[in-house]
Amino acid sequence: MRIFHNSDLTDRATDLRNNPTKEEKKLWYDFLRTLPIHFSRQKVIGNYIADFYCASQKLVIELDGSQHYEDEGQEYDRRRDEYMQSLGLTVVRYSNLEIDRNFKNICQDILNRLGLE
């Protein structure tokens, strides 16, 4: 299925890519960019921007800060995940706290999901 790209979000995605959170930097520079499978950062998918996207595996990785645990953030994420799942994508979420405290296990979980264990 072809993924709709909302070009109105391109500038925002570029800004997010140029100003990542410390957790996004860690996951990207210390792990994802070293994998033999290509990931994109801040990929526009429909009316949303995915933190990390692997097209070949149809995998979206989201890193969630505190705003994702408030009612409004949870509802937004639910709608967003449903949309991405309707495209046949798998959405995996990790909290920023997990990245900080459990990085090795997060990396192993991603390898397992990619079949690279």
ABEGO torsion letter per residue (X at the ends): XBBBBBAAAAAAAAAAAABBBAAAAAAAAAAAAABABBBBBGBBBEABBBABBBAAAGBBBBBBBAAAABAAAAAAAAAAAAAAAAAGBBBBBBBAAAAAAAAAAAAAAAAAAAGAX
